């Protein structure tokens, strides 16, 4: 399958689920002076998440061109050292603005990966923020992922909410706990599962991130609940290809 087909299948799948297809925004954000470059698909929707902007739709899907060279999400230092990092890439994303939340976000991701892309379910691992029992239960009880392939990731970067499973677009702005999906390339590739000492190897590769946008972090670090819990997801087109 070509990358162009993956992109189109993604847009078509979420359009069939009631999402409005939205064009990629410019690489230099027009509505956010805190960012030098657009680093994620949600950047053009930042004001929608915070309640300062309202669109004619509550569900969106896009393939966003992104640059990660500097700032909070800087992949420049990883390029060439791993098989999965780029500074410029496309981010496939589906978004809910106060519409659906964790249940449907997880269900849609799993359906697309296993039914549309035909990835074998037994090769997929998931992570959740350490105290997100709701997401854990959805994965195990509703989707059927075995407990041994669900990993809770705590505040592993030194501070509260400083976790691989708590996502923020920058030092301020919309943020929230997330659940990630990993693909296991098999024991012939070096590396350990997420959360292990060998997690930086290439065996287990993150392919999808479901962010549950629940807070807006201000300059003092205070977390303010968003007007409506929302969903921001991302899957790198080049990586899944």
N, C-alpha and C positions, 0 to 999 in steps of 0.2 A: 504494500500500500504506500503510495506517495504521500509526502507531507501535505500537498495541496488537497488530497482526498481526506486526510485526517482533519485538517482545518474545516473543510466543508461539512464533513460528517458531524463534527462537533457543533457547528452553527445550526445545522439542520435538526440535530437531535434536540437541542434546547429550544429552538423555535417551535418544535412539535409539542414541547411542554409549556407553551405559552409565553416564552421569552421573546422580547423585541431584539432584533439584531442591530447592534450599534457599531458604527465604524470606529476604527482605531483613532485615538486622539493624537495630537502632535507629540514628538519626543520631548519638547520643552513645554512643561505644563503652563496652561494659560490661566489657571485659577489657583495656583499654589506657589507662593514665593519661598516656601520652606524647602522645596525640592529643585535641584538643578536639572534633573532629567526625570521623565516619567519612568518609574521603576516597577510598576505593577498595573494590572488592568483596572484596579479600583480607583486610580488617581483621578480620572475624569468624573468619578461619581462621589468624590469626597464630600461635597456639599450636600449631596442627596442623603448620604449616611448620617450626617450631623443634623439634618432637618432644615438647612438653610436654602435648599433648592428642592423643587418638586418637578418630577417628570410626568409625562402622560402615561407612563407604564410603571409597574411595580416589579417587573422581572426583565432582566437584560442579559444578553450574551454578546461577547466580542472576542476578537483576536487582536490583542493590543501589542504594538511594537514597544519594546522596553530597552532601556540602557541601565546597566548596573555597574557603574565605574565611579566610585565615591559615594559618600553618604552612608546611611544605616545599612542598606542592602548593597554592599560592594562585593562583586564577584571577581574583580580584576585580579586579585592575588591568587585565585584558585585556577585561573585559566592556564591550561597546559599541564597542570599537576593532577587533574582529575579528568575523567571521560565525560563529565556532565555539566561543566560550567562554561558560560559565554558572557561577554559583556553586553552584546546586542542579541536580542531574541524576541520571539513572539510569545505572548502569554494568552493561552486560551482560558477564558473565564466566564462563569455564569454568576449572576448577582440577583439577590432578592432584597428589595427595599421595604421591609416591614411586612412582607408577604409570607413565604414559607421560611422554615428555620432548619434546625438540625436534622429532623427526620427525613425531609425530602431532599435536603442537600446531600446527605449520605447516600440515600437511595438512588438519586440521579447519577452520582459519581460511579457507584458500583455498577449500575445498569449500563452506562456508557462503556466502561472499561471491559466488562465481561460479556455483554450482549452485542455491542456494536464493534468494538475492537477485538473481541474474542480472546482477551487475555485469560489464561487459566487461573481460576479463582484460588487454587492452592499455591500459586506463586506470589500472592499478594499479602502483604503485612500492613497493619495500620498502627498509628500512634495517636494518643489523645493527651490533652493536658491532664496533669496528675489527678486533679480533683473533679474532672468532668465525668461524673458517673452517668449522666444522661447519654453522652456520646458513646461511652463504653458499652452501655446496655443496648443501644441501638445496633452497634456493630455486632455484638455477640448474640443477642436475642432475636433481632429482626433480620439482620443480614446473614447471620450464621457463621461469622468468622470465629474460629476456635480461640479460646483464651490465650493459648501459647503464641498466637500471632497478633495479639493486641498488646501494645507497650504503652505504659503511662510514663510521660516525660514531665518531670518537675521543673523547678526553677534552677536549671543547670548552668546558668551564666552569672550567678552571684547575687542577684536581687530578686525581689518579688516581681512577678510577671516578666522576668528575664529568662525565657525558656524557648527551646526550639518549637514548642507547641503553644506559644502565645505570640501572635503576629501583630506587628504595628508597621504602618507605612513609613514612619519616621519617629523622631523623638517626641513629637506631639501629633495629635489627630486621632482618627478612628482606629480602634484596635480590639482584640479579643482573643479568646482561646481558639485553638484550631485542632483539626484532626488531619493527619497526613496519610497518604497511601504510598507504599513502597513496593517495588518489584524485585523479586529475588532471582538473580541471574544463575544461581546454583553454586555448589561447593567448588567448582573449578575456578571461580573468580575469588580473589582475596577480599576479605572484609567481613565484618560482623553485623548483626541486626541493629536497628536504631536503638540508642541508649546504651550500647555496649562499648567497651574500650576501642574496638576496631570498627566503629561505625563509619569512619571516613573512607573506608575501602569502597570498591566499586561493585561489590556483590549485591548489596541492597540499595536501590536507587529510588529516591523520592520522586514520584511522578505526578502527584495531585495534592493540593493543599486546600482544605475546606476551612475557611476562617469564619467564626461566628462573631460578627461585629456586635459588641455589646457596650463598648465604652468609648469615650472621647477623652484622651489624655491631654491636660493643659500644660503650660510651661513649668508649673510647680510639680508636675508628676501626679497630680490628683486625677483619679478616674471618675468621670461623670457618665452615668448611664445614658446611652443614646435614646432618642425619642421612641424608636422601635428597633428591637433586635433584628439584625439583617444578616445576609450571607454574602461573602466575597470569596470566590474560589479561583484557583489558578493552576494551570498545567502547561509547562513549557512545551511548545510545539516541537522544537528541535530535540528535546530530551525524550519525549514519548515516541518521536519518529525513530 
